[in-house]
Structures are given as structure tokens and as C-alpha cells.
Amino acid sequence: MCSVRGVSDPTVSASVSPDEPTGPGVERVARLRAASAAQDAATRADLEALVRIPSVSARAFDPAHVHASAAAVAELLRGAGLPQVDVVTARAAGAGPDGGDLESHPAVIGHRPAPAGAPTVLLYAHHDVQPPGRDEDWASPPFEPTEREGRLFGRGAADDKAGVMAHVHALRTLLRTWGPQDGVGVTVFVEGEEEIGSPTFGAFLEQHRQALAADVIVVADSGNWRVGVPALTTTLRGLVDCDVTVDVLSHAVHSGVNGGPVLDALTCLARLLATLHDADGDVAVDGLHSSAAPVVDLDEATFRADAGVLPEVRLAGTGTVADRLWTKPAIAVIGLDATPVDRASNTLVPSARAKISMRIAPGQDPSAAMTALRRHLLANAPFGARVRVDDGEEGQAFSADTSVPAHAVAREAFGTAFGVPTVEMGMGGSIPFIADLSAVYPEAAILVTGVEDPDSRAHGADESLHLGDFAKVCLGEVLLLDGLAARAAGGRRA
């Protein structure tokens, strides 16, 4: 997840137009607002309990914690009133590191059947989290939820255990007010390996396709425009990554005796990596797609402040900040294998490796982007160095259909909950499995919601959740589900 920004001025109303159906009436909203607020304390307490489970899905960490987290989520969904809840896994043939089958981390699927004539809504979130990094980088222990200045700090507090709890909260509130023939059908899918790229997601959809089928899909794994302003994410960039290895010597040699005629591998790798951007900082790989983002109120000063850019650092690239964040490719070196500084000796390093992550614009085919990146790296080998490129992850970009009725219901629901209009925004990050959902359920409306804001620091140290906005997100989901139920009761599609 990355910081998120809007694609329309949040001071301009994005509410439903007069000829569009509205959500619950004023009296109904007031009752739901009170019922939702009555659940806030329990929701927070359960969120804190989830954060205390160190459910890191990365393979180097103990998977027992992910199993414990799945079990805890299952109990929360049962307690919320879902009549059917199961902890499930999937097996992806040939996807293991040794070419064998890959067993997924446990996920949770809960279900409430749809009343006659009502749609089914799939609520997605994930209960696994990123590794915490170094404890000393955190102001408080990463798995001990701590409140400071209205924010709850802890790994997973925002990404994405708050998304899990938004679903639990909505069900706790609504299933107490809906009768057996009221409301909508609900399927909750809480994944256990989103933070490692959802390697078995395709197998999950294949093996649990019928159980996850829905008319509307709500993915609670994004964020809002800023604190106090809700948003729906309508575009996401795709992703490809690779490892590039540069070899120049068969073994390390003395840097004084041999230095000069031979450049060490790390220097050659640095020169190769420098070719990925031009003098302005734009990506210099041929064959990549880009476009212009909608006009937005995202200025450079706001972005610099939100991202923590040092004052003397000039922003890279051309075009608007929104172009560079949402509709143009971006390349970053996210890992480097070389001799650590405190272990360095006076030798020429024979081999060096880097991991390259490239975000691709909506409309770009990931395989074509990977081919273009590989071609560029091989063609720009410095001084004839041996270059090897090992392909990594690929993920599709996403662009939502904002004309569907469910999108209008969601805009109104979150706008009502926050008291200001909902913004439609792009996002520079990637959620590749959304394309998988769209492919398997092409008729489903997909809504991307979330709890994060520009200060959440998802994936980083001191990840946090704005507690005031969290309560509003929970209410927004209550109003969304009840609004979809109201449409169904009126004989209109979701």
C-alpha cells in the first residue's frame, strides 16, 4: 500500500445526482448511526486484540501466528451473527519454491444467504501483516497497540486489520436490525497472504468460486483522501518486479593491484540502474504506457509534506504530481545484495544483485512491461558486464466502472458518514488480485474502500490508524450495505 490522493476536488460535491436512488432515509440513518456508535468500543477492543497477534505471512516468520489470527477472525465473524464461518486453505499446483504444490496460509470465509431478490455482497480484507522491521524504529512496540494523539499505532492497525474490523462492525450493527428476509446476502472473505502477493489467490478463486460469488465486491484495503475526507479508489497501478545480477569477475581480487582496468560489480550495477531514468527522473524504458491523470487539487507542497520528502530533494519526473503517482510508470530499487560496509575489504566485488520494482500505468500489460524492462537491462550492460534478469511478480492494474449503481450508493454512504462529499481518487500502489476478482466475476461491481490516510505509514514503522475516521468508515460500511438492501427492496439492481 502507498499513500493515496484524490482525483477530484474534495470541496466539490460527489453525492448522488437527483435522478439517482438515495440510501436510507433520515430517520433510518439516525437509527443506524446510533446503533453503529454503540459498537465502537467493542470494535476498537477487538481490533487491538487482533493487532497483538503477529500474523506476518512472510515465509521467514512463524506461520502459527497467521493460523491464530485466522481463528480469531473466524470467532469474530461468528459472534457478529454470520451463520456459516469456515477457516479454509487452497493448494496451488506447481507454485512452490521447489516446483511442488503451494499450500496457502489460512483464510476465513463467512456467509449469510441472500433474502429473495436481494444481491450478495462480498466483503474482502486480509488478516496477515507486513514484517515489523526493527523494533528501535518504532516509538512503541509494533504488536502492542498504543494510542497517541487520536491514532492507534501498531503493525496491521491500518493495513488491514482495521478493514477486517470494519466488516465485523457493519455486520454486528446490521444483523441486529435486519430480519431473516431483510438486508442483503453477505460473504466475508478475509485472506491470509495478501502481504506476500497473494500467491495462491487464483487457486483460491478456482477452488472456492461458488462460495465467493457476489453481485457487489467491497475491497477494504485502500484509504481516504485525507483525515476527515472519505474516498473511493477508482484506479490502481499494476506491478512487475525482477532481480538483476551483474557479474564481472570469477572471484574477488585486490582492489589496489587490479583496480583501474576492471570496474567492480557494484559500480557496474549502479551504472546499469542509473539508465532506468532520464535526466528529469522519468522512466527511460521504451515500450511502457502512460497517460494523463484527471485534474486534481494535489499540489507538490502537499505531496512533499505527506511523503516526508527532505526539503533539499527535488521531485523526479515530469507532468503533474497525480500523473507521476497514478498514470505513469515508476521504478524503484527496493533491495541490494552487496558487501555490507562494516564488512568491506579492499577487494573488487565480483558480483552484485538488485531487486527492481516497477509500477505500471492502468492499461499496461504486465508481461509486456516485464519484457520491456528485461530488454532494457540486457541492452545496457556497462563495459560488457554479464547481466542476468530473473523475473518476479506480475500484477494487473485496475480501473473501476464508476457508472454502476453500487458506486453511487457507496459515494452517498461514506459522504453521509463523514459529513463531507466522497472523493474518487487514484492510487499509485497495486492490489493485483482485484483484476483476478474482476476476471472471475465480470458482472460484479467492485468498490475499493479503506481506512488509511496520508499519515498511516502502512508497511513502515509507526503504522497507525486515525480512530475518528475509523469510526466513520465503519458507519459508512453500515450505510452502504443498508443502502444496497434498500435498492433491492425497491426492485432496483445493485
Order of alpha helices (4+ residues) and beta strands (2+ residues): alpha-alpha-alpha-beta-beta-beta-beta-beta-beta-beta-alpha-beta-alpha-alpha-beta-beta-beta-beta-alpha-alpha-alpha-beta-beta-beta-alpha-beta-beta-alpha-beta-alpha-beta-beta-alpha
